[in-house]
Amino acid sequence: MSNFNNGSGTVGGGSGGGGADGNENNNKTVSGAGSGAPTPSDASLLTSLKRSRSPPPDRATRFMAAPLSAPTDPKRPRPRPSASRVLHLGLPPGALASRILTIGDPARAALLASHLTPRPQDKGRLFIHSSSRGFTTYTGLFLSTPISIISFGMGSQMIDFLVRESRDVAPPGPIIIISYGSAGGLKPTVPVGTCVIISQSVNVTRNSDHWTNGKGTPYNISLPVPANPRLTSHIYSQVKQSSPCVLGESATTCSFYSSQARTDGNFDDRNTTLISQIQKKANPTSMEMESFHLLDLARSTRGQNRIASGSAVVVVANRVTGEVVEGRKLAEVEGRVGVALLRAVCGVDLGEIWEGEDLNDGESDESA
């Protein structure tokens, strides 16, 4: 039976985990089975963890009032509501590994976390933390390699919190972040249940100025941003061994509804020809809501703390053929692809990802 640490004031019992202060002793940790696979009751506990409390108002207020021009340490750039934790993930330094798998669905994240075993510093307990902002983090070992799994919900704003704050509390040096989600399919030749390893992504956003002044098009479609090519090749080679898999481009959208061309008579969305417009400017295999933002943020990192990113999605509905995946088949595919991604994240050589690149490039201060 799992044991919970409800008020120790420590994170996972680990050294270097950053002790919580007296107002934040609310982390929940679950014991890890030696085999790495909890019983069904343990797995259900992973999905029913209570969210921890929000930071006390006084510290949150001080954080929000911090001047935007305040100088920051490039190795620790994100402001914090307290000395130990980032604001939205609720994590202190030492809570994350250098290899991170992000998952929108909390149940899918809990399922994959059942394959992890505790790190030595966590004293037999799998590190689990649920923040008040909807993030749940699991950190442990897979194939003896440290890895973190973070569930985040949906959308670009959540990805922005996740990527920036993960970079802050992850170990110094380069890290990798792979996103794993579901998507709509845009090619009739790619059936539901197929995993798309995303090579690059365009961003589709609603142009609100068009509704204000009638100028421009209702939706903006960006130029593509690539995933890390070496990481993407490694992910593809792992996933294709166990599941139907293709390399393809993605269209990342700002909405599940308007910018994915779903029509609703209650709203003037002007999107009846949007998919064809996207296909004229890009060649997307899938449509989802996060990949572009992950890839764009990762390419913006610089110096020794760079991020290599990749993305994988399972097609659950084909927008061209109308086909929808059956529930049991989806669960089987999600499980197989998830384990393959764990192997990919833990099996890649971090040094090879940046081989031949100067990690000191771009570290200069650009401020006047």
Secondary structure, DSSP 8 states (H G I E B T S, - for coil): ------S-SSSTT-TTS----TT-----EEE--TTS---HHHHHHHHT--------HHHHHHHHTS-TT---BTTB-S--SSSS--TTT---TTSS-SEEEEES-HHHHHHHHTT-B--GGGTTEEEEEE-TTS-EEEEEEETTEEEEEEE--SSHHHHHHHHHHHHHHS-SS-EEEEEEEEEEE--TTS-TT-EEEEEEEEEEEE-HHHHHH--S-SEEE---EE--HHHHHHHHHHHTTTS-EEEEEEEEES-SSGGGT---TTS----TTHHHHHHHH--EEEEESSHHHHHHHHHH--GGG-EEEEEEEEEEEETTT--B--HHHHHHHHHHHHHHHHHHHHHS-HHHHTTT--TTTT-S----
